[in-house]
């Protein structure tokens, strides 16, 4: 995926408009790496079609990873924001496991 057409760009913009101010976009390597994340609870969203990347461990080691499929993003950013909001509620009590 890795480009400006990544669905997470539109999702991040829509999320801000819909009051999810803590949901942020992380982009590295000129757009080759794109994730959505929130610090509290510590969750990050990865599009299933995006390749795995060492930035996930470096940036989100203690975060819960949630994969979003192509179908999850197929109905546009508004529908994806609704899904993400429900996932944020579902995992609101998530705390990282410390070893």
C-alpha positions as CSV (number, residue, x, y, z in Angstrom):
1,X,0.0,0.0,0.0
2,X,2.4,2.7,1.2
3,X,1.4,5.9,-0.6
4,X,-0.7,9.0,-0.1
5,X,-3.8,7.0,-1.3
6,X,-3.6,4.8,1.8
7,X,-7.1,4.7,3.4
8,X,-5.8,5.6,6.8
9,X,-5.1,9.2,5.6
10,X,-8.8,9.8,5.0
11,X,-9.7,7.9,8.2
12,X,-7.4,10.0,10.3
13,X,-8.9,13.2,8.8
14,X,-12.5,11.9,9.4
15,X,-11.6,10.7,12.9
16,X,-10.5,14.2,13.9
17,X,-13.8,15.7,12.5
18,X,-15.8,13.1,14.5
19,X,-14.1,13.8,17.8
20,X,-11.5,11.1,18.0
21,X,-8.8,13.7,18.7
22,X,-6.5,11.1,20.4
23,X,-6.4,8.9,17.2
24,X,-3.2,9.8,15.3
25,X,-1.6,8.9,12.1
26,X,2.0,7.7,12.0
27,X,3.7,7.7,8.7
28,X,7.3,6.8,8.0
29,X,9.5,6.1,5.0
30,X,7.8,8.5,2.7
31,X,4.4,6.9,3.2
32,X,5.5,3.3,2.9
33,X,4.6,2.8,6.6
34,X,1.2,4.1,7.7
35,X,-0.5,3.2,11.0
36,X,-3.2,4.7,13.2
37,X,-2.7,4.7,16.9
38,X,-3.9,5.9,20.2
39,X,-1.9,6.1,23.4
40,X,-4.7,5.5,25.8
41,X,-5.6,2.8,25.5
42,X,-2.4,1.8,23.8
43,X,-3.7,0.5,20.5
44,X,-2.5,0.7,16.9
45,X,-4.3,-0.2,13.7
46,X,-2.5,-1.8,10.8
47,X,-4.1,-2.4,7.4
48,X,-3.9,-6.1,6.7
49,X,-2.4,-5.4,3.2
50,X,0.5,-3.4,4.6
51,X,3.7,-5.3,5.1
52,X,5.0,-6.0,8.6
53,X,7.6,-3.4,9.6
54,X,10.2,-3.1,12.4
55,X,8.7,0.3,13.2
56,X,5.8,-1.6,14.8
57,X,8.1,-3.0,17.5
58,X,10.1,0.2,17.8
59,X,7.1,2.6,18.0
60,X,4.3,0.3,19.4
61,X,6.0,-2.4,21.4
62,X,3.5,-2.2,24.3
63,X,0.5,-1.5,22.1
64,X,-2.2,-3.9,21.1
65,X,-2.2,-4.4,17.3
66,X,-5.5,-4.5,15.6
67,X,-5.6,-5.5,11.9
68,X,-8.2,-3.9,9.7
69,X,-9.0,-5.7,6.5
70,X,-9.7,-4.3,3.1
71,X,-13.4,-5.0,3.8
72,X,-13.1,-3.0,7.0
73,X,-12.0,0.0,5.0
74,X,-14.1,-0.6,1.9
75,X,-17.2,1.5,2.9
76,X,-15.2,4.7,3.2
77,X,-13.6,6.6,6.1
78,X,-16.8,7.4,7.9
79,X,-17.6,3.7,8.3
80,X,-14.1,2.9,9.2
81,X,-14.1,5.5,11.9
82,X,-17.3,4.0,13.3
83,X,-15.6,0.6,13.4
84,X,-12.5,2.1,15.1
85,X,-14.6,3.9,17.6
86,X,-16.3,0.5,18.5
87,X,-12.9,-1.2,18.8
88,X,-11.5,1.6,21.0
89,X,-14.5,1.1,23.3
90,X,-14.1,-2.7,23.2
91,X,-10.4,-2.4,24.2
92,X,-10.8,0.6,26.5
93,X,-9.5,-1.4,29.5
94,X,-6.5,-2.8,27.6
95,X,-3.2,-2.7,29.5
96,X,0.0,-4.1,28.1
97,X,1.3,-7.3,29.5
98,X,4.7,-6.7,31.1
99,X,7.1,-9.6,31.2
